[in-house]
């Protein structure tokens, strides 16, 4: 009976916390989903080169060029700056799919009894993929530099003609604020989802303890 009484005392508080963190977790999850989509169109890094060169006026690359195909200011036949990058692609795709699938399943199981473990696993999956994706996309500039250095077959070598010089101070190559914003919100979302998952497991543990007390 003592175990049952302890469980009964804690259960109302745990239920309230789960209700609160469910809302916070879902809001942050949706925010991350939107941010991931917007990453494709937001500026993620900027290049500027010396006067008289192609990028004397700063050009900010949208995220899709860092992920799929870097063409610079315009698409020119036979000219490539970056090719498809598997790291930034996974950084976008894994959390995008995880949030989409897990969010639907979570809502489906939300009010079903005995699904706490399943919902906790969904939260942990989202937390892990969001954290991984946020870090991969944060380093999109570094992955793009590595990618550009390996491009071959382009009629002009972007890496040696522009990027390498900009990296060496002629004039600049820098990341925008968007990848950092994505990383910070990704870390916060992962922490909240992890805590919510632990709460769900704790509620299940209290419920089992109460049953044994009977």
Secondary structure, DSSP 8 states (H G I E B T S, - for coil): -HHHHHHHHHHHHHHHHHHHHHHHHHHHHHHHHHHHHHHTTSEEEEEEE-TTSTTSS-EEEEHHHHHT-B-TTS--TT--SB---HHHHHHHHHHHHHHHHHHHHHHHHTT-TT-HHHHHHHHHHHHHHHHHHHHHHHTHHHHHHHHHHT--S-SS-HIIIIIHHHHTTSEEEEE-SHHHHHHHHHHHHHHHHHHHHHHHHHHHHHHHHHHHH-
